[in-house]
């Protein structure tokens, strides 16, 4: 398994700044966006380098992800990541209600998935706008192309 930075990004709402910083391998630089009070902010989509192409869509065989972000205990203090996988319209989702400030957080996917993108967003629990700071993101590239396990994704998407 190797950690691979995103190949590119998309900011559909055009609210993020310095987006390239989430893939520069420097935990002292960050992408940022203003998050309204008591709400989730806009997502930043991160695309892995192409590993395989199926029906015209590019994917990477992935078994983990990791991220590093700013956490203000009474303001920006929740993170959510949704991975778009081959077998569904939705994806695999994980939310962290607490995560450490500017420390790598790893999510073991418990299998190898064909990942198209990761959408990352942060929650502001404070009543006024506050800035989310997103330092780094990496995809865990599976070491081999062995059997791809998408039973977890199918279970989540069936809910």
KOLMAR-843777 format. One record per residue: residue number from 0; residue in one letter; chain; x, y, z of N, C-alpha, C in turn. Coordinates in steps of 0.05 Angstrom, whole numbers, plus 5000, padded with zeros to 4 digits. Example, Ala and Ser with C-alpha at 12.3 -4.5 7.8 and 13.67 -1.06 7.14 Angstrom:
BEGIN
+-----+--------+--------+------+------+------+------+------+------+------+------+------+
! num ! residu ! chaine !  nxx !  nyy !  nzz ! caxx ! cayy ! cazz !  cxx !  cyy !  czz !
+-----+--------+--------+------+------+------+------+------+------+------+------+------+
!   0 !      a !      A ! 5264 ! 4886 ! 5156 ! 5246 ! 4910 ! 5156 ! 5264 ! 4934 ! 5156 !
!   1 !      s !      A ! 5257 ! 4955 ! 5142 ! 5273 ! 4979 ! 5143 ! 5258 ! 5001 ! 5157 !
+-----+--------+--------+------+------+------+------+------+------+------+------+------+
end
This chain:
BEGIN
+-----+--------+--------+------+------+------+------+------+------+------+------+------+
! num ! residu ! chaine !  nxx !  nyy !  nzz ! caxx ! cayy ! cazz !  cxx !  cyy !  czz !
+-----+--------+--------+------+------+------+------+------+------+------+------+------+
!   0 !      x !      A ! 5017 ! 4976 ! 5000 ! 5000 ! 5000 ! 5000 ! 5018 ! 5025 ! 5000 !
!   1 !      x !      A ! 5011 ! 5044 ! 4984 ! 5026 ! 5069 ! 4982 ! 5006 ! 5092 ! 4985 !
!   2 !      x !      A ! 5015 ! 5114 ! 4998 ! 4998 ! 5138 ! 5000 ! 5002 ! 5155 ! 4975 !
!   3 !      x !      A ! 4980 ! 5162 ! 4962 ! 4980 ! 5177 ! 4937 ! 4964 ! 5202 ! 4940 !
!   4 !      x !      A ! 4975 ! 5225 ! 4933 ! 4961 ! 5250 ! 4934 ! 4940 ! 5252 ! 4912 !
!   5 !      x !      A ! 4919 ! 5267 ! 4915 ! 4899 ! 5271 ! 4894 ! 4913 ! 5282 ! 4869 !
!   6 !      x !      A ! 4903 ! 5274 ! 4846 ! 4913 ! 5283 ! 4820 ! 4902 ! 5310 ! 4813 !
!   7 !      x !      A ! 4876 ! 5315 ! 4821 ! 4863 ! 5340 ! 4815 ! 4840 ! 5344 ! 4835 !
!   8 !      x !      A ! 4827 ! 5366 ! 4833 ! 4805 ! 5373 ! 4851 ! 4783 ! 5388 ! 4836 !
!   9 !      x !      A ! 4760 ! 5390 ! 4848 ! 4738 ! 5406 ! 4838 ! 4724 ! 5420 ! 4861 !
!  10 !      x !      A ! 4717 ! 5445 ! 4857 ! 4704 ! 5462 ! 4877 ! 4678 ! 5472 ! 4864 !
!  11 !      x !      A ! 4657 ! 5455 ! 4864 ! 4632 ! 5462 ! 4850 ! 4620 ! 5488 ! 4858 !
!  12 !      x !      A ! 4622 ! 5495 ! 4884 ! 4610 ! 5520 ! 4894 ! 4629 ! 5544 ! 4892 !
!  13 !      x !      A ! 4653 ! 5540 ! 4883 ! 4674 ! 5561 ! 4880 ! 4678 ! 5577 ! 4906 !
!  14 !      x !      A ! 4680 ! 5562 ! 4929 ! 4684 ! 5575 ! 4955 ! 4710 ! 5569 ! 4968 !
!  15 !      x !      A ! 4724 ! 5548 ! 4958 ! 4750 ! 5541 ! 4970 ! 4772 ! 5558 ! 4958 !
!  16 !      x !      A ! 4793 ! 5562 ! 4973 ! 4817 ! 5576 ! 4963 ! 4841 ! 5558 ! 4968 !
!  17 !      x !      A ! 4862 ! 5561 ! 4952 ! 4887 ! 5547 ! 4954 ! 4883 ! 5516 ! 4954 !
!  18 !      x !      A ! 4866 ! 5506 ! 4937 ! 4859 ! 5478 ! 4936 ! 4883 ! 5460 ! 4931 !
!  19 !      x !      A ! 4902 ! 5469 ! 4916 ! 4926 ! 5453 ! 4910 ! 4941 ! 5445 ! 4936 !
!  20 !      x !      A ! 4937 ! 5460 ! 4957 ! 4952 ! 5455 ! 4982 ! 4944 ! 5428 ! 4995 !
!  21 !      x !      A ! 4921 ! 5417 ! 4988 ! 4914 ! 5391 ! 5000 ! 4929 ! 5368 ! 4987 !
!  22 !      x !      A ! 4944 ! 5374 ! 4967 ! 4960 ! 5353 ! 4953 ! 4990 ! 5360 ! 4950 !
!  23 !      x !      A ! 4999 ! 5379 ! 4967 ! 5027 ! 5388 ! 4964 ! 5046 ! 5375 ! 4983 !
!  24 !      x !      A ! 5037 ! 5355 ! 4999 ! 5053 ! 5341 ! 5019 ! 5065 ! 5359 ! 5040 !
!  25 !      x !      A ! 5052 ! 5381 ! 5046 ! 5062 ! 5400 ! 5067 ! 5039 ! 5405 ! 5086 !
!  26 !      x !      A ! 5042 ! 5395 ! 5111 ! 5021 ! 5399 ! 5131 ! 5021 ! 5427 ! 5144 !
!  27 !      x !      A ! 5037 ! 5445 ! 5133 ! 5037 ! 5473 ! 5142 ! 5021 ! 5491 ! 5123 !
!  28 !      x !      A ! 5012 ! 5480 ! 5101 ! 4996 ! 5495 ! 5082 ! 4969 ! 5483 ! 5081 !
!  29 !      x !      A ! 4949 ! 5499 ! 5072 ! 4921 ! 5488 ! 5073 ! 4904 ! 5502 ! 5052 !
!  30 !      x !      A ! 4882 ! 5487 ! 5045 ! 4860 ! 5499 ! 5030 ! 4840 ! 5508 ! 5051 !
!  31 !      x !      A ! 4824 ! 5528 ! 5044 ! 4805 ! 5538 ! 5064 ! 4779 ! 5547 ! 5050 !
!  32 !      x !      A ! 4758 ! 5548 ! 5067 ! 4732 ! 5559 ! 5058 ! 4717 ! 5568 ! 5083 !
!  33 !      x !      A ! 4700 ! 5588 ! 5079 ! 4683 ! 5597 ! 5101 ! 4659 ! 5578 ! 5103 !
!  34 !      x !      A ! 4654 ! 5570 ! 5128 ! 4631 ! 5552 ! 5133 ! 4610 ! 5567 ! 5149 !
!  35 !      x !      A ! 4585 ! 5569 ! 5139 ! 4565 ! 5583 ! 5154 ! 4560 ! 5571 ! 5182 !
!  36 !      x !      A ! 4550 ! 5586 ! 5200 ! 4545 ! 5577 ! 5227 ! 4524 ! 5554 ! 5228 !
!  37 !      x !      A ! 4529 ! 5535 ! 5246 ! 4511 ! 5512 ! 5250 ! 4504 ! 5498 ! 5224 !
!  38 !      x !      A ! 4524 ! 5492 ! 5207 ! 4519 ! 5478 ! 5182 ! 4544 ! 5465 ! 5171 !
!  39 !      x !      A ! 4539 ! 5447 ! 5151 ! 4561 ! 5436 ! 5136 ! 4570 ! 5456 ! 5115 !
!  40 !      x !      A ! 4596 ! 5457 ! 5109 ! 4606 ! 5474 ! 5088 ! 4604 ! 5460 ! 5061 !
!  41 !      x !      A ! 4613 ! 5473 ! 5041 ! 4613 ! 5462 ! 5014 ! 4635 ! 5441 ! 5011 !
!  42 !      x !      A ! 4630 ! 5421 ! 4995 ! 4648 ! 5399 ! 4991 ! 4671 ! 5407 ! 4972 !
!  43 !      x !      A ! 4694 ! 5395 ! 4977 ! 4716 ! 5397 ! 4959 ! 4720 ! 5368 ! 4948 !
!  44 !      x !      A ! 4718 ! 5364 ! 4922 ! 4721 ! 5338 ! 4910 ! 4750 ! 5333 ! 4903 !
!  45 !      x !      A ! 4760 ! 5310 ! 4910 ! 4788 ! 5303 ! 4905 ! 4789 ! 5278 ! 4888 !
!  46 !      x !      A ! 4804 ! 5279 ! 4866 ! 4805 ! 5257 ! 4847 ! 4832 ! 5243 ! 4848 !
!  47 !      x !      A ! 4832 ! 5216 ! 4851 ! 4857 ! 5201 ! 4852 ! 4869 ! 5199 ! 4823 !
!  48 !      x !      A ! 4895 ! 5193 ! 4822 ! 4906 ! 5187 ! 4795 ! 4892 ! 5162 ! 4784 !
!  49 !      x !      A ! 4890 ! 5160 ! 4758 ! 4876 ! 5138 ! 4745 ! 4892 ! 5112 ! 4749 !
!  50 !      x !      A ! 4878 ! 5091 ! 4758 ! 4889 ! 5065 ! 4761 ! 4877 ! 5046 ! 4740 !
!  51 !      x !      A ! 4850 ! 5049 ! 4737 ! 4835 ! 5033 ! 4717 ! 4813 ! 5051 ! 4705 !
!  52 !      x !      A ! 4804 ! 5044 ! 4681 ! 4782 ! 5058 ! 4669 ! 4761 ! 5037 ! 4662 !
!  53 !      x !      A ! 4736 ! 5042 ! 4671 ! 4714 ! 5023 ! 4665 ! 4691 ! 5040 ! 4655 !
!  54 !      x !      A ! 4681 ! 5033 ! 4631 ! 4659 ! 5048 ! 4618 ! 4664 ! 5078 ! 4617 !
!  55 !      x !      A ! 4689 ! 5085 ! 4611 ! 4695 ! 5113 ! 4608 ! 4700 ! 5129 ! 4634 !
!  56 !      x !      A ! 4698 ! 5116 ! 4657 ! 4702 ! 5129 ! 4683 ! 4729 ! 5120 ! 4695 !
!  57 !      x !      A ! 4745 ! 5138 ! 4704 ! 4771 ! 5132 ! 4716 ! 4768 ! 5126 ! 4746 !
!  58 !      x !      A ! 4783 ! 5106 ! 4755 ! 4783 ! 5097 ! 4783 ! 4811 ! 5091 ! 4793 !
!  59 !      x !      A ! 4813 ! 5089 ! 4819 ! 4837 ! 5080 ! 4832 ! 4829 ! 5058 ! 4851 !
!  60 !      x !      A ! 4845 ! 5036 ! 4852 ! 4840 ! 5015 ! 4872 ! 4851 ! 5025 ! 4899 !
!  61 !      x !      A ! 4833 ! 5028 ! 4918 ! 4839 ! 5042 ! 4943 ! 4830 ! 5025 ! 4967 !
!  62 !      x !      A ! 4847 ! 5024 ! 4988 ! 4839 ! 5010 ! 5012 ! 4839 ! 5027 ! 5037 !
!  63 !      x !      A ! 4849 ! 5051 ! 5035 ! 4850 ! 5070 ! 5058 ! 4849 ! 5098 ! 5047 !
!  64 !      x !      A ! 4842 ! 5117 ! 5065 ! 4847 ! 5145 ! 5059 ! 4857 ! 5157 ! 5085 !
!  65 !      x !      A ! 4870 ! 5180 ! 5082 ! 4878 ! 5195 ! 5106 ! 4876 ! 5225 ! 5100 !
!  66 !      x !      A ! 4872 ! 5240 ! 5122 ! 4870 ! 5269 ! 5119 ! 4881 ! 5283 ! 5144 !
!  67 !      x !      A ! 4887 ! 5308 ! 5141 ! 4896 ! 5325 ! 5163 ! 4882 ! 5352 ! 5159 !
!  68 !      x !      A ! 4869 ! 5361 ! 5181 ! 4853 ! 5386 ! 5180 ! 4855 ! 5401 ! 5206 !
!  69 !      x !      A ! 4848 ! 5426 ! 5205 ! 4846 ! 5443 ! 5229 ! 4820 ! 5436 ! 5244 !
!  70 !      x !      A ! 4822 ! 5435 ! 5270 ! 4799 ! 5429 ! 5287 ! 4798 ! 5450 ! 5309 !
!  71 !      x !      A ! 4777 ! 5466 ! 5310 ! 4772 ! 5485 ! 5331 ! 4750 ! 5472 ! 5348 !
!  72 !      x !      A ! 4756 ! 5466 ! 5373 ! 4738 ! 5450 ! 5390 ! 4710 ! 5460 ! 5392 !
!  73 !      x !      A ! 4706 ! 5486 ! 5390 ! 4679 ! 5497 ! 5392 ! 4668 ! 5509 ! 5366 !
!  74 !      x !      A ! 4683 ! 5504 ! 5344 ! 4674 ! 5515 ! 5319 ! 4675 ! 5494 ! 5297 !
!  75 !      x !      A ! 4697 ! 5493 ! 5282 ! 4699 ! 5472 ! 5261 ! 4709 ! 5447 ! 5276 !
!  76 !      x !      A ! 4691 ! 5428 ! 5280 ! 4699 ! 5404 ! 5295 ! 4687 ! 5378 ! 5285 !
!  77 !      x !      A ! 4676 ! 5377 ! 5262 ! 4666 ! 5352 ! 5250 ! 4676 ! 5352 ! 5221 !
!  78 !      x !      A ! 4682 ! 5327 ! 5212 ! 4690 ! 5324 ! 5184 ! 4675 ! 5301 ! 5172 !
!  79 !      x !      A ! 4669 ! 5302 ! 5146 ! 4655 ! 5281 ! 5132 ! 4668 ! 5276 ! 5105 !
!  80 !      x !      A ! 4672 ! 5250 ! 5099 ! 4683 ! 5243 ! 5073 ! 4665 ! 5222 ! 5060 !
!  81 !      x !      A ! 4658 ! 5227 ! 5035 ! 4642 ! 5208 ! 5019 ! 4660 ! 5199 ! 4996 !
!  82 !      x !      A ! 4663 ! 5173 ! 4993 ! 4678 ! 5162 ! 4971 ! 4658 ! 5151 ! 4950 !
!  83 !      x !      A ! 4660 ! 5161 ! 4926 ! 4645 ! 5150 ! 4904 ! 4658 ! 5125 ! 4894 !
!  84 !      x !      A ! 4643 ! 5103 ! 4894 ! 4655 ! 5077 ! 4886 ! 4639 ! 5067 ! 4861 !
!  85 !      x !      A ! 4651 ! 5048 ! 4848 ! 4640 ! 5038 ! 4822 ! 4612 ! 5027 ! 4824 !
!  86 !      x !      A ! 4605 ! 5013 ! 4846 ! 4580 ! 4999 ! 4847 ! 4556 ! 5015 ! 4854 !
!  87 !      x !      A ! 4557 ! 5041 ! 4857 ! 4533 ! 5055 ! 4865 ! 4533 ! 5084 ! 4857 !
!  88 !      x !      A ! 4509 ! 5096 ! 4858 ! 4506 ! 5124 ! 4853 ! 4517 ! 5141 ! 4876 !
!  89 !      x !      A ! 4514 ! 5130 ! 4900 ! 4524 ! 5144 ! 4924 ! 4553 ! 5137 ! 4930 !
!  90 !      x !      A ! 4557 ! 5128 ! 4954 ! 4584 ! 5120 ! 4961 ! 4587 ! 5110 ! 4989 !
!  91 !      x !      A ! 4611 ! 5107 ! 4998 ! 4617 ! 5100 ! 5025 ! 4621 ! 5126 ! 5041 !
!  92 !      x !      A ! 4608 ! 5129 ! 5063 ! 4610 ! 5154 ! 5078 ! 4619 ! 5149 ! 5106 !
!  93 !      x !      A ! 4636 ! 5167 ! 5116 ! 4645 ! 5166 ! 5144 ! 4646 ! 5195 ! 5154 !
!  94 !      x !      A ! 4636 ! 5198 ! 5179 ! 4636 ! 5224 ! 5193 ! 4652 ! 5221 ! 5218 !
!  95 !      x !      A ! 4669 ! 5241 ! 5223 ! 4684 ! 5243 ! 5248 ! 4672 ! 5266 ! 5264 !
!  96 !      x !      A ! 4661 ! 5259 ! 5288 ! 4650 ! 5280 ! 5305 ! 4672 ! 5293 ! 5321 !
!  97 !      x !      A ! 4694 ! 5280 ! 5323 ! 4718 ! 5290 ! 5336 ! 4742 ! 5280 ! 5320 !
!  98 !      x !      A ! 4761 ! 5297 ! 5315 ! 4786 ! 5289 ! 5302 ! 4808 ! 5307 ! 5312 !
!  99 !      x !      A ! 4833 ! 5298 ! 5313 ! 4855 ! 5315 ! 5324 ! 4862 ! 5338 ! 5305 !
! 100 !      x !      A ! 4871 ! 5359 ! 5316 ! 4879 ! 5383 ! 5301 ! 4906 ! 5378 ! 5286 !
! 101 !      x !      A ! 4905 ! 5380 ! 5260 ! 4929 ! 5378 ! 5243 ! 4946 ! 5354 ! 5248 !
! 102 !      x !      A ! 4932 ! 5331 ! 5251 ! 4945 ! 5305 ! 5255 ! 4932 ! 5286 ! 5234 !
! 103 !      x !      A ! 4948 ! 5268 ! 5223 ! 4937 ! 5249 ! 5203 ! 4915 ! 5232 ! 5216 !
! 104 !      x !      A ! 4892 ! 5230 ! 5203 ! 4870 ! 5213 ! 5211 ! 4867 ! 5193 ! 5188 !
! 105 !      x !      A ! 4868 ! 5167 ! 5195 ! 4867 ! 5146 ! 5175 ! 4840 ! 5131 ! 5176 !
! 106 !      x !      A ! 4829 ! 5125 ! 5153 ! 4804 ! 5110 ! 5151 ! 4811 ! 5084 ! 5135 !
! 107 !      x !      A ! 4810 ! 5061 ! 5148 ! 4814 ! 5036 ! 5135 ! 4788 ! 5027 ! 5123 !
! 108 !      x !      A ! 4787 ! 5024 ! 5097 ! 4762 ! 5017 ! 5083 ! 4754 ! 4988 ! 5086 !
! 109 !      x !      A ! 4771 ! 4971 ! 5098 ! 4765 ! 4943 ! 5103 ! 4759 ! 4928 ! 5077 !
! 110 !      x !      A ! 4774 ! 4934 ! 5057 ! 4772 ! 4921 ! 5031 ! 4784 ! 4939 ! 5010 !
! 111 !      x !      A ! 4785 ! 4930 ! 4985 ! 4795 ! 4945 ! 4963 ! 4771 ! 4955 ! 4946 !
! 112 !      x !      A ! 4770 ! 4981 ! 4941 ! 4748 ! 4993 ! 4927 ! 4758 ! 5008 ! 4902 !
! 113 !      x !      A ! 4741 ! 5009 ! 4882 ! 4747 ! 5025 ! 4858 ! 4736 ! 5053 ! 4863 !
! 114 !      x !      A ! 4753 ! 5071 ! 4871 ! 4745 ! 5098 ! 4879 ! 4748 ! 5118 ! 4857 !
! 115 !      x !      A ! 4726 ! 5133 ! 4852 ! 4727 ! 5153 ! 4831 ! 4735 ! 5180 ! 4843 !
! 116 !      x !      A ! 4725 ! 5187 ! 4867 ! 4731 ! 5212 ! 4879 ! 4725 ! 5211 ! 4909 !
! 117 !      x !      A ! 4736 ! 5230 ! 4924 ! 4730 ! 5234 ! 4952 ! 4719 ! 5262 ! 4955 !
! 118 !      x !      A ! 4696 ! 5265 ! 4967 ! 4684 ! 5291 ! 4973 ! 4687 ! 5297 ! 5002 !
! 119 !      x !      A ! 4700 ! 5319 ! 5009 ! 4706 ! 5325 ! 5037 ! 4692 ! 5351 ! 5045 !
! 120 !      x !      A ! 4680 ! 5351 ! 5069 ! 4666 ! 5374 ! 5079 ! 4670 ! 5376 ! 5110 !
! 121 !      x !      A ! 4667 ! 5400 ! 5120 ! 4670 ! 5404 ! 5149 ! 4645 ! 5418 ! 5161 !
! 122 !      x !      A ! 4640 ! 5414 ! 5186 ! 4617 ! 5425 ! 5200 ! 4626 ! 5446 ! 5220 !
! 123 !      x !      A ! 4610 ! 5468 ! 5220 ! 4615 ! 5491 ! 5238 ! 4593 ! 5490 ! 5259 !
! 124 !      x !      A ! 4600 ! 5484 ! 5284 ! 4580 ! 5483 ! 5306 ! 4576 ! 5510 ! 5319 !
! 125 !      x !      A ! 4592 ! 5529 ! 5311 ! 4589 ! 5556 ! 5322 ! 4566 ! 5571 ! 5308 !
! 126 !      x !      A ! 4554 ! 5590 ! 5320 ! 4532 ! 5604 ! 5308 ! 4538 ! 5624 ! 5287 !
! 127 !      x !      A ! 4564 ! 5629 ! 5281 ! 4572 ! 5649 ! 5261 ! 4591 ! 5635 ! 5241 !
! 128 !      x !      A ! 4595 ! 5647 ! 5218 ! 4614 ! 5635 ! 5198 ! 4642 ! 5631 ! 5210 !
! 129 !      x !      A ! 4655 ! 5610 ! 5202 ! 4682 ! 5605 ! 5211 ! 4697 ! 5591 ! 5188 !
! 130 !      x !      A ! 4723 ! 5594 ! 5187 ! 4739 ! 5583 ! 5165 ! 4749 ! 5555 ! 5171 !
! 131 !      x !      A ! 4743 ! 5536 ! 5152 ! 4754 ! 5509 ! 5153 ! 4782 ! 5510 ! 5140 !
! 132 !      x !      A ! 4801 ! 5496 ! 5152 ! 4828 ! 5493 ! 5140 ! 4834 ! 5464 ! 5136 !
! 133 !      x !      A ! 4839 ! 5456 ! 5111 ! 4843 ! 5429 ! 5103 ! 4871 ! 5426 ! 5094 !
! 134 !      x !      A ! 4888 ! 5413 ! 5110 ! 4917 ! 5412 ! 5105 ! 4925 ! 5392 ! 5083 !
! 135 !      x !      A ! 4918 ! 5366 ! 5086 ! 4927 ! 5346 ! 5068 ! 4907 ! 5324 ! 5065 !
! 136 !      x !      A ! 4908 ! 5310 ! 5042 ! 4892 ! 5286 ! 5037 ! 4908 ! 5267 ! 5020 !
! 137 !      x !      A ! 4905 ! 5241 ! 5026 ! 4918 ! 5220 ! 5010 ! 4900 ! 5196 ! 5007 !
! 138 !      x !      A ! 4901 ! 5183 ! 4983 ! 4888 ! 5158 ! 4978 ! 4908 ! 5136 ! 4984 !
! 139 !      x !      A ! 4898 ! 5114 ! 4996 ! 4915 ! 5091 ! 5000 ! 4913 ! 5072 ! 4977 !
! 140 !      x !      A ! 4933 ! 5072 ! 4960 ! 4932 ! 5055 ! 4935 ! 4938 ! 5027 ! 4943 !
! 141 !      x !      A ! 4919 ! 5009 ! 4936 ! 4922 ! 4981 ! 4943 ! 4947 ! 4969 ! 4929 !
! 142 !      x !      A ! 4961 ! 4952 ! 4942 ! 4987 ! 4941 ! 4932 ! 4983 ! 4923 ! 4908 !
! 143 !      x !      A ! 4961 ! 4909 ! 4906 ! 4956 ! 4891 ! 4884 ! 4928 ! 4896 ! 4873 !
! 144 !      x !      A ! 4923 ! 4885 ! 4850 ! 4897 ! 4887 ! 4838 ! 4880 ! 4862 ! 4845 !
! 145 !      x !      A ! 4886 ! 4849 ! 4867 ! 4871 ! 4826 ! 4876 ! 4841 ! 4829 ! 4875 !
! 146 !      x !      A ! 4827 ! 4812 ! 4887 ! 4797 ! 4813 ! 4887 ! 4788 ! 4839 ! 4900 !
! 147 !      x !      A ! 4770 ! 4852 ! 4885 ! 4759 ! 4877 ! 4895 ! 4734 ! 4871 ! 4911 !
! 148 !      x !      A ! 4733 ! 4880 ! 4936 ! 4710 ! 4874 ! 4954 ! 4693 ! 4899 ! 4957 !
! 149 !      x !      A ! 4669 ! 4898 ! 4946 ! 4650 ! 4920 ! 4948 ! 4625 ! 4913 ! 4964 !
! 150 !      x !      A ! 4626 ! 4892 ! 4980 ! 4603 ! 4884 ! 4996 ! 4596 ! 4906 ! 5017 !
! 151 !      x !      A ! 4616 ! 4919 ! 5028 ! 4611 ! 4941 ! 5047 ! 4596 ! 4963 ! 5034 !
! 152 !      x !      A ! 4605 ! 4971 ! 5010 ! 4592 ! 4992 ! 4995 ! 4563 ! 4985 ! 4989 !
! 153 !      x !      A ! 4558 ! 4961 ! 4980 ! 4531 ! 4953 ! 4973 ! 4514 ! 4954 ! 4998 !
! 154 !      x !      A ! 4524 ! 4946 ! 5021 ! 4509 ! 4947 ! 5046 ! 4502 ! 4975 ! 5054 !
! 155 !      x !      A ! 4520 ! 4993 ! 5052 ! 4515 ! 5021 ! 5059 ! 4495 ! 5033 ! 5040 !
! 156 !      x !      A ! 4498 ! 5028 ! 5014 ! 4480 ! 5040 ! 4994 ! 4452 ! 5029 ! 4995 !
! 157 !      x !      A ! 4449 ! 5005 ! 5007 ! 4422 ! 4993 ! 5008 ! 4406 ! 5004 ! 5031 !
! 158 !      x !      A ! 4418 ! 5019 ! 5049 ! 4403 ! 5031 ! 5072 ! 4384 ! 5051 ! 5064 !
+-----+--------+--------+------+------+------+------+------+------+------+------+------+
end
